[in-house]
Amino acid sequence: MKTIICGAGDVGKSIAGKLSKEGFEVTVIDDSKDQLKKISDSMDVKTILGASSLPSILASAGASDCDILIAVTKSDENNMISCQIGYSLFNIPTKIARIRQQDYLKGEWLSLYNKENLPIDAIISPENEVAKAIYRRIHAPGTTDMLELANSKLKLVGLKCEENCPLLNKTINELSSKLENLLTNILFIFRGDEKFLVESKTKLQKDDIVYFVVSNDNFNIVMKEFGHEERESQKNVIIGGGNIGYYLAKKIEEEDKHNNTKLIESDKKRSEYLASNLKSVTIVNGDGLENEILEEVDISEAGNFIAV
């Protein structure tokens, strides 16, 4: 499968490496000779020097018979244009773009991304993904990670087996019997640097990171069985009002009406932007390292302290 990657930064390089190892025919476009050299020296891919938004550059990269175009340059606008040209001139079937600017990602504008307007099939927003992961963590205290599945009917949960875990030294078979009507499935375990699929005789050990699937109804019960009884906090303090901080605060504001959230941002102009776009979140303009600012947001009362 032929793939064109626009952008040779860390993201583009990482994607190129993974796809080339899987046997994809990869071409990377960038306007930096140094970045392209780093890629060509370390992996078996073709490189093209130039701007990916130019039709001639895309043509020289083989866009006419390309299957996937992945635009991950530093410029949102360049990524959008690259996808547009890839579709309009070369009819590339699948276009993926990295878009970081939050204004492009607002719900009321998402209808823009279709064949009649901006033909982008999938949008990558790293900051949004980080914010979503933090948001999930806020709603699942005691976990190391959590992902909603099956239209939010199930949870894929990762947690650490602490010293107080009542299930330590029990086998998976024993766990299955004890939690028969509660736990859907234990998938795998991280033990130090080792990751392995579980067997019936596998025993849980202290500091194991366990991943399992559980229904929403049984989530709190199963967490308690593993020794985690942390309660979900209603008070949050966020330091940093960049894309991650803003998206996280917005998501909390929209979905958790009763949460008390305060956001500290050092840049005055950015603080004004945040204040005009967040209705119930309290914006404090100042340095999050200063005691006076932390006292102003009642840091001692916060259940979640999020530095982004």
C-alpha positions as CSV (number, residue, x, y, z in Angstrom):
1,M,0.0,0.0,0.0
2,K,1.4,3.4,-1.0
3,T,1.5,6.1,1.6
4,I,2.6,9.8,1.4
5,I,3.5,11.4,4.7
6,C,3.6,15.2,4.7
7,G,5.9,16.4,7.5
8,A,9.2,14.9,8.7
9,G,9.0,16.0,12.3
10,D,8.7,13.6,15.3
11,V,5.2,12.5,14.4
12,G,5.9,12.0,10.7
13,K,9.1,10.2,11.4
14,S,7.3,7.9,13.9
15,I,4.5,7.1,11.5
16,A,6.9,6.5,8.6
17,G,9.0,4.1,10.8
18,K,5.9,2.0,11.8
19,L,4.4,1.8,8.3
20,S,7.7,0.9,6.6
21,K,8.2,-1.9,9.1
22,E,4.8,-3.2,8.1
23,G,5.7,-3.3,4.5
24,F,4.0,-0.1,3.3
25,E,5.6,1.9,0.4
26,V,6.3,5.2,2.2
27,T,7.2,8.6,0.8
28,V,7.9,11.5,3.2
29,I,7.7,15.2,2.1
30,D,9.2,18.0,4.0
31,D,10.9,21.4,3.3
32,S,13.8,20.6,5.6
33,K,16.8,18.8,4.2
34,D,18.0,18.0,7.7
35,Q,14.8,16.4,8.8
36,L,14.6,14.3,5.6
37,K,18.2,13.2,6.0
38,K,17.4,11.9,9.5
39,I,14.6,9.8,8.1
40,S,16.4,8.5,5.0
41,D,19.5,7.6,7.1
42,S,17.4,5.5,9.6
43,M,14.7,3.8,7.5
44,D,13.9,2.5,4.0
45,V,11.6,5.2,2.7
46,K,11.6,7.7,-0.2
47,T,12.0,11.4,0.6
48,I,10.9,14.5,-1.3
49,L,12.2,18.0,-0.5
50,G,9.5,20.7,-0.9
51,A,6.1,22.0,0.4
52,S,3.5,19.3,0.4
53,S,0.8,21.8,-0.4
54,L,2.3,22.2,-3.9
55,P,0.7,20.0,-6.6
56,S,4.0,19.5,-8.3
57,I,5.6,18.2,-5.1
58,L,2.7,15.8,-4.5
59,A,2.9,14.6,-8.1
60,S,6.7,13.9,-7.7
61,A,5.9,11.9,-4.5
62,G,3.6,9.6,-6.5
63,A,0.2,11.0,-5.5
64,S,-1.5,9.8,-8.7
65,D,-1.4,6.2,-7.4
66,C,-1.3,6.9,-3.7
67,D,-3.7,5.0,-1.3
68,I,-3.2,7.1,1.9
69,L,-2.1,10.7,2.5
70,I,-1.1,11.6,6.1
71,A,-0.5,15.4,6.6
72,V,1.3,16.0,9.9
73,T,3.3,19.2,9.3
74,K,3.4,21.9,12.0
75,S,0.9,24.0,10.0
76,D,-2.9,23.1,10.3
77,E,-3.6,25.1,7.1
78,N,-0.8,23.3,5.2
79,N,-2.2,20.0,6.3
80,M,-5.7,20.9,5.1
81,I,-4.5,22.2,1.8
82,S,-2.4,19.1,1.2
83,C,-5.5,16.9,1.8
84,Q,-7.6,19.1,-0.5
85,I,-5.1,18.9,-3.3
86,G,-4.6,15.2,-2.7
87,Y,-8.3,14.7,-3.2
88,S,-9.1,17.2,-5.9
89,L,-6.2,16.7,-8.2
90,F,-5.1,13.1,-7.5
91,N,-8.2,11.5,-6.0
92,I,-6.3,9.9,-3.1
93,P,-8.9,7.7,-1.3
94,T,-7.9,8.3,2.3
95,K,-6.7,11.6,3.7
96,I,-5.6,12.1,7.4
97,A,-4.7,15.5,8.8
98,R,-3.2,16.7,12.1
99,I,-5.2,19.7,13.3
100,R,-4.2,21.5,16.5
101,Q,-6.0,24.8,16.4
102,Q,-9.1,24.3,18.6
103,D,-11.3,26.7,16.5
104,Y,-11.1,24.3,13.6
105,L,-12.3,21.5,15.9
106,K,-15.4,23.1,17.4
107,G,-18.5,20.9,17.0
108,E,-20.4,23.5,15.0
109,W,-17.7,23.5,12.3
110,L,-17.1,19.8,12.0
111,S,-19.5,19.5,9.1
112,L,-16.8,21.4,7.1
113,Y,-14.8,18.1,6.7
114,N,-16.5,16.3,3.9
115,K,-16.0,15.7,0.1
116,E,-17.9,18.9,-0.8
117,N,-15.7,21.2,1.4
118,L,-12.5,20.0,3.0
119,P,-12.1,16.3,2.1
120,I,-10.4,15.0,5.3
121,D,-11.4,11.5,6.3
122,A,-9.8,11.5,9.8
123,I,-8.4,14.2,12.0
124,I,-5.6,13.8,14.4
125,S,-5.5,16.2,17.3
126,P,-2.7,15.2,19.8
127,E,-3.7,17.8,22.4
128,N,-7.3,16.7,22.3
129,E,-6.3,13.1,22.8
130,V,-4.1,14.0,25.8
131,A,-7.0,16.1,27.3
132,K,-9.4,13.2,26.8
133,A,-7.0,10.8,28.5
134,I,-6.7,13.2,31.5
135,Y,-10.5,13.6,31.6
136,R,-11.0,9.8,31.7
137,R,-8.5,9.6,34.5
138,I,-10.4,12.3,36.5
139,H,-13.5,10.1,36.2
140,A,-11.8,6.9,37.2
141,P,-9.6,7.7,40.3
142,G,-7.3,4.8,41.1
143,T,-6.8,3.8,37.5
144,T,-3.7,4.3,35.4
145,D,-5.8,4.5,32.3
146,M,-9.4,4.1,31.2
147,L,-11.1,3.8,27.9
148,E,-14.9,3.8,27.2
149,L,-16.1,0.9,24.9
150,A,-19.4,-0.2,23.3
151,N,-21.0,3.2,23.4
152,S,-19.8,3.7,27.0
153,K,-21.4,0.5,28.3
154,L,-18.0,-1.0,29.0
155,K,-14.7,0.2,30.4
156,L,-11.2,-0.9,29.5
157,V,-9.4,-0.2,32.8
158,G,-5.7,-0.3,33.7
159,L,-4.8,-0.2,37.4
160,K,-1.8,-0.9,39.7
161,C,-2.0,-3.6,42.3
162,E,-0.9,-1.8,45.4
163,E,0.3,-3.4,48.6
164,N,-3.2,-3.3,50.1
165,C,-4.8,-5.1,47.1
166,P,-6.8,-8.1,48.5
167,L,-6.3,-10.1,45.3
168,L,-2.5,-10.3,45.5
169,N,-1.1,-13.9,45.0
170,K,-4.5,-15.1,43.7
171,T,-4.5,-16.9,40.3
172,I,-6.6,-15.7,37.4
173,N,-8.7,-18.8,37.8
174,E,-9.4,-17.8,41.4
175,L,-10.2,-14.3,40.4
176,S,-12.6,-15.5,37.8
177,S,-14.5,-17.5,40.4
178,K,-14.5,-14.7,43.0
179,L,-15.6,-12.0,40.5
180,E,-17.6,-14.2,38.2
181,N,-20.6,-11.9,37.9
182,L,-18.6,-8.7,38.0
183,L,-15.5,-8.8,35.9
184,T,-15.8,-9.4,32.1
185,N,-12.2,-10.3,31.3
186,I,-8.6,-9.7,32.4
187,L,-6.7,-9.1,29.2
188,F,-3.0,-8.7,30.1
189,I,-0.5,-7.6,32.8
190,F,2.5,-5.3,32.8
191,R,5.1,-6.5,35.3
192,G,8.1,-4.2,35.2
193,D,9.3,-4.1,31.6
194,E,7.5,-7.3,30.8
195,K,4.0,-7.5,29.2
196,F,2.2,-10.8,28.9
197,L,-1.2,-12.3,28.3
198,V,-2.7,-14.0,31.3
199,E,-3.2,-17.7,31.8
200,S,-5.4,-19.5,34.4
201,K,-2.4,-20.1,36.7
202,T,-1.0,-16.5,36.5
203,K,-0.8,-14.9,39.9
204,L,-1.2,-11.2,40.6
205,Q,1.9,-9.6,42.2
206,K,2.5,-6.3,43.9
207,D,3.0,-3.4,41.5
208,D,1.5,-5.4,38.6
209,I,-0.4,-3.1,36.1
210,V,-3.6,-5.1,35.2
211,Y,-5.8,-4.4,32.3
212,F,-9.4,-5.7,32.3
213,V,-12.8,-5.0,30.8
214,V,-15.7,-4.3,33.1
215,S,-19.3,-3.0,32.7
216,N,-20.0,0.5,33.9
217,D,-22.5,-0.9,36.5
218,N,-19.8,-3.0,38.1
219,F,-16.8,-0.6,37.8
220,N,-16.8,0.8,41.3
221,I,-17.4,-2.7,42.9
222,V,-14.5,-4.2,40.9
223,M,-12.2,-1.2,41.8
224,K,-13.0,-1.8,45.5
225,E,-12.1,-5.5,45.1
226,F,-8.7,-4.5,43.8
227,G,-8.2,-2.2,46.9
228,H,-9.0,1.1,45.1
229,E,-11.7,3.1,46.9
230,E,-10.7,6.6,45.7
231,R,-13.6,8.9,45.3
232,E,-14.2,11.1,42.3
233,S,-13.4,14.8,43.1
234,Q,-15.6,17.7,42.2
235,K,-12.8,20.3,42.5
236,N,-10.1,20.7,39.9
237,V,-7.2,23.1,39.4
238,I,-5.6,23.2,36.0
239,I,-2.3,25.0,35.4
240,G,-1.8,26.0,31.7
241,G,-4.4,27.3,29.3
242,G,-2.9,26.1,26.1
243,N,-4.7,23.7,23.8
244,I,-4.7,20.8,26.3
245,G,-5.8,22.9,29.3
246,Y,-8.5,24.7,27.3
247,Y,-10.0,21.6,25.8
248,L,-9.9,19.8,29.2
249,A,-11.6,22.7,30.9
250,K,-14.2,23.0,28.1
251,K,-15.0,19.2,28.4
252,I,-15.4,19.4,32.1
253,E,-17.6,22.5,31.8
254,E,-19.8,20.9,29.2
255,E,-20.1,17.4,30.7
256,D,-19.7,17.9,34.5
257,K,-22.0,20.8,35.4
258,H,-21.4,20.5,39.1
259,N,-17.6,20.4,39.0
260,N,-15.7,23.4,40.4
261,T,-12.8,24.1,38.0
262,K,-10.2,26.8,38.2
263,L,-7.6,27.4,35.5
264,I,-4.3,29.3,36.0
265,E,-2.7,30.9,32.9
266,S,0.3,33.2,32.9
267,D,-0.3,35.0,29.6
268,K,-2.8,37.8,30.0
269,K,-4.0,37.8,26.4
270,R,-4.5,34.0,26.5
271,S,-6.3,34.4,29.9
272,E,-8.7,36.9,28.3
273,Y,-9.4,34.4,25.5
274,L,-10.1,31.6,28.0
275,A,-12.4,33.8,30.0
276,S,-14.4,34.7,27.0
277,N,-14.8,31.1,25.9
278,L,-15.3,29.3,29.2
279,K,-18.5,30.2,31.1
280,S,-18.3,28.4,34.4
281,V,-14.5,27.9,34.7
282,T,-12.7,30.4,36.8
283,I,-9.7,31.9,35.0
284,V,-6.8,33.2,37.1
285,N,-4.1,35.2,35.3
286,G,-0.8,34.5,37.1
287,D,2.2,32.2,37.7
288,G,1.2,28.8,38.9
289,L,4.5,28.6,40.9
290,E,3.6,31.5,43.1
291,N,2.1,30.7,46.5
292,E,-0.3,33.7,46.3
293,I,-1.8,32.3,43.1
294,L,-2.1,28.8,44.5
295,E,-3.8,30.2,47.6
296,E,-6.2,32.2,45.4
297,V,-7.5,29.0,43.7
298,D,-7.8,27.2,47.0
299,I,-5.2,24.6,46.0
300,S,-5.5,22.8,49.4
301,E,-9.2,22.0,48.6
302,A,-8.6,20.6,45.1
303,G,-9.0,16.9,44.5
304,N,-7.3,17.0,41.1
305,F,-4.3,19.1,40.3
306,I,-3.4,19.0,36.6
307,A,-0.3,20.7,35.2
308,V,-0.4,21.0,31.5
